[in-house]
């Protein structure tokens, strides 16, 4: 059984993945960048830090100033679509 994860607030309810990158060369994405409010700017950032294919850290930038407003363990209630 997995531990319940904290749900992080985002700017909107829609998720459009702007980027999914494989930074370690294992063939699976380990960085996801998404826009949740439809303005084309990234406001949700997720990272797989242990290379298991699952999100380990989620950060949101609610005012889109480049500084994270919230950082949580896991996918923050927003699993990647790619």
C-alpha positions in Angstrom: 0.0 0.0 0.0 1.3 3.4 -0.9 1.2 6.5 1.3 -1.4 9.2 0.6 0.1 12.1 -1.2 -0.4 15.8 -0.6 -2.4 17.5 -3.3 -0.8 20.8 -4.5 -2.8 23.8 -5.7 -2.2 24.8 -9.4 -3.2 27.9 -11.3 -5.9 26.1 -13.2 -7.6 22.7 -13.7 -6.3 21.8 -17.2 -2.9 20.2 -17.7 -1.0 20.7 -20.9 2.5 19.2 -20.8 4.9 21.6 -22.3 8.0 19.4 -21.9 8.8 15.8 -20.9 12.5 15.1 -20.9 14.7 12.1 -20.4 17.7 13.6 -18.7 19.4 10.4 -17.6 19.2 8.5 -20.9 17.1 5.6 -19.7 14.3 6.1 -22.2 11.8 7.3 -19.7 10.9 10.9 -18.9 12.2 12.2 -15.6 11.3 15.9 -15.9 7.8 17.2 -16.7 6.9 20.8 -17.2 3.2 21.8 -17.5 0.8 24.7 -18.0 -2.3 24.3 -15.9 -4.2 27.5 -16.7 -3.9 27.8 -20.5 -1.6 30.8 -20.8 1.3 28.9 -22.3 3.6 29.5 -19.4 4.9 26.8 -17.2 3.5 26.6 -13.6 3.9 23.0 -12.7 7.3 21.2 -12.5 7.8 17.5 -11.6 10.9 15.4 -11.2 11.7 11.7 -11.0 14.8 11.8 -8.8 15.2 8.0 -8.2 14.8 6.8 -11.8 11.8 4.6 -11.2 9.5 6.4 -13.8 7.3 8.0 -11.1 7.2 11.6 -9.9 9.1 12.1 -6.7 8.9 15.9 -6.3 6.3 18.4 -7.5 6.7 22.2 -7.5 4.2 24.9 -8.5 4.8 28.5 -9.4 1.4 30.1 -8.8 2.3 33.6 -9.7 4.7 32.5 -12.5 7.6 34.6 -11.1 10.2 31.8 -11.4 10.1 31.0 -7.6 8.4 27.9 -6.4 5.3 28.6 -4.2 4.9 25.0 -3.1 7.1 21.9 -3.1 5.6 18.5 -2.2 6.7 14.9 -2.3 5.1 12.8 -5.1 2.9 13.9 -8.0 0.9 16.4 -5.9 -2.3 14.9 -7.2 -1.3 15.8 -10.8 0.2 12.7 -12.5 2.0 13.4 -15.8 0.1 12.5 -19.1 3.3 11.5 -20.9 
